[in-house]
Amino acid sequence: MRSLGLQARILLLTAAGIAAISLLYFLSEAYIQVSNGERRMNEQSRSIGAALVPSLQNDLVVGDLATAQQILDSIMKYEHFDRLAILDAAGDKVLVEGRILDGADTDQVSPAWFSALLKLRHDPIEMPIQAGGIVYGVLVAAPSPKILEDDLWRQLRLMFYLSLFILVVALPLFILTLRSGLKPLRKLAASAQKFGDGDFSRRASESSVREVAQTARAFNRMAGNIENLLGELRASNATIRSMNETLELRVQERTAELEAANQELEAFSYSVSHDLRAPLRALDGYSHLLAEDPQSQIGKDGRHYIERIRASSQRMAQLIEDLLDLARISRHELKHVPVDLSAMANEVRELVEEQAPLRKVAWNIAPGLSASGDPVLLKALLDNLLRNAWKFTSESPDARIEFVLCNVGGGKAFCVRDNGAGFEMAYADKLFKPFQRLHDAKRFEGTGIGLAIVYRILRRHGGKIWAEGSPGLGAAFFFTLP
Amino acid sequence: MSRPVRFVLAMFMALAAQVHAAEPRPLVFGVLNQQSPVLTAERWNPILQYLSQVTGIPLQLRMGRTVQETDAMMGRGEFDLAYTNHNFQTEFDGVYKVIARWGGDPIRCVIVVPAGSPLKTMKDLQGKRLAFPSADAFIAYAVPKVALLSAAVKVEEVFAGNQEGALAQLKAQQVEGAVVNSRFLVQYAQRENLSYREIFVSEAYAELPIIVHPRVPKGQVDALRRALIGMQHDPRATPLLLKLKFPGFEPAVDREYDNVRRIYRVIGE
């Protein structure tokens, strides 16, 4: 039913309605016909019996049973009775029994099952035949339901043929009328279909059917509004697209400018750093020669000053070297290959342990940690983080360094954790900026460029890094790689 | 037939005779067809029931469909008693005996014409249309027939079925004259405001008698005669007499009907 069209639904509902009404009409009519028929049949039997009695009176008074027989036979011919007889006054002995003689129409029109279904009530009646207080006999008349059954059967057949006629003739007419009546609706549906398929200029045609005309007008208003909105939307989209194109161009230009500026800056930085190393080496070298010259007239204080000059120049050289490293990170051509981080971490561990074989540190490097990225840069990343941990656990009696995979915020992140000096979380945002130091340089040497290098490596890979820590309790660095 | 069988048969017949004796055969009472059998039964059955109740003699009404059938039944002796005067016809006369008669004044035959009719004598009726109730009627047909024969007047006979019809035809001027009995004429004239002139009035004839067949035992005849004559004095019969508008039976003897016999002899019946 859900998939049926309006026409089929109306047709089905109408047919069902007509069938239901016809059935109800037929049943009620049949009930009335049967009731009235039964009543008429019994009344008719009683009337015929009442009419028979006077004529039978004369026959019985004169004892003319032959004439009475003729009368009963003549009545039986009309099939109103199953039995018509005259009994004696006591009702024991049959004086005359009505007979159905040859030639009488005894054909039953209605079938036997119809008679069995109806079960018409036909009670026999008994009428005394008397005159002057003497009962001469009793007329027994058992009405026959045959005529009524035949009448009802004929009516039933007539109604059946009538229904058939309606189906054959009236139903096609009804379908044609219905199709004609639904034509405006079908046109409206076709317009809506076309509109739905993208033909936004489509409009419903006018109709003489009031309801359809109202719907068509409402549809046309809606279609007009949608078409206007679509026009505005197209214009807006064109503007946005134009703006996007302009913006993209501007971004590209600005990016190119920035990249150029950055490259110039990096080149400048590299050049300066590189060029600064030569005079520093000269400074350091000549200071060394001056301090080591046996023939030098420089006194004790002078030597102290020369040492100070050398220390500063060496520190400056280290700073320049770190700056060059940082610049190299930016200039390094990035590769993406599978990298075994666990193996790299173990290599770093071995290097730092060789440099300080007396230190006792509990290492926990999880096996099988891997990622996709540039092996040189990722090696530098792990080197900086693990060396950082190594450095800041130097004062811890039970130093412990871990490189594991952690569950963080519903995701996974690599984690380098130690139980070293730690840091104040308030300064966490300064950790990854160049030359920013949170600890005294005398306790923990360094230039403050390592975590800046780590930050830059992860940024180039599209990863993230953040840190958690607490003074005296250690620090944890979490990073992700795409 | 073997002796045991004859013995059993004899015993059976004796038993049957006893049963028959226990239920006496009703006397058959014939009634002349003056009315339809039903109307006759409605009039006579109550009378017969009364008589049976009074005398203890069961009586059964019997009649033929027509006058001829009834007369034939009488001729065959099928009636033990009868209410008729057809027994005075020559062919039946001498068998049944009169024991009583229907009560009331004697009646006469009257030939009437409208009061303004130019017909004044029997001779004037020559060739005229005369309405009779029926050819079976005694007073209204046999008696005037004899009178007309005596006067040598030949009329065109029109049978109206009954006396009512005969006078109705006269009133409607379908006939020039009508023949009825004197009692009915008075009743009709009063009821229908009929003005008439009598052309002929016969002698008086006694009402129909109750006659009895000689085979009926004398004791039963006497009992029945007493019951018949005593009916008009019996309070038990009063409602019935009133209902039937019947004065009761009166004593009668056979010679009171000699004038009837004469009429039948004249007309050759």
Boltz contact constraints between the chains, C-beta under 6 A:
constraints:
  - contact:
      token1: [A, 57]
      token2: [B, 38]
      max_distance: 6.0
  - contact:
      token1: [A, 58]
      token2: [B, 37]
      max_distance: 6.0
  - contact:
      token1: [A, 58]
      token2: [B, 38]
      max_distance: 6.0
  - contact:
      token1: [A, 61]
      token2: [B, 37]
      max_distance: 6.0
  - contact:
      token1: [A, 61]
      token2: [B, 41]
      max_distance: 6.0
  - contact:
      token1: [A, 62]
      token2: [B, 37]
      max_distance: 6.0
  - contact:
      token1: [A, 62]
      token2: [B, 63]
      max_distance: 6.0
  - contact:
      token1: [A, 62]
      token2: [B, 65]
      max_distance: 6.0
  - contact:
      token1: [A, 64]
      token2: [B, 65]
      max_distance: 6.0
  - contact:
      token1: [A, 131]
      token2: [B, 38]
      max_distance: 6.0
  - contact:
      token1: [A, 131]
      token2: [B, 41]
      max_distance: 6.0
  - contact:
      token1: [A, 131]
      token2: [B, 42]
      max_distance: 6.0
  - contact:
      token1: [A, 132]
      token2: [B, 41]
      max_distance: 6.0
  - contact:
      token1: [A, 132]
      token2: [B, 42]
      max_distance: 6.0
  - contact:
      token1: [A, 132]
      token2: [B, 45]
      max_distance: 6.0
  - contact:
      token1: [A, 132]
      token2: [B, 46]
      max_distance: 6.0
  - contact:
      token1: [A, 133]
      token2: [B, 45]
      max_distance: 6.0
  - contact:
      token1: [A, 133]
      token2: [B, 46]
      max_distance: 6.0
  - contact:
      token1: [A, 134]
      token2: [B, 45]
      max_distance: 6.0
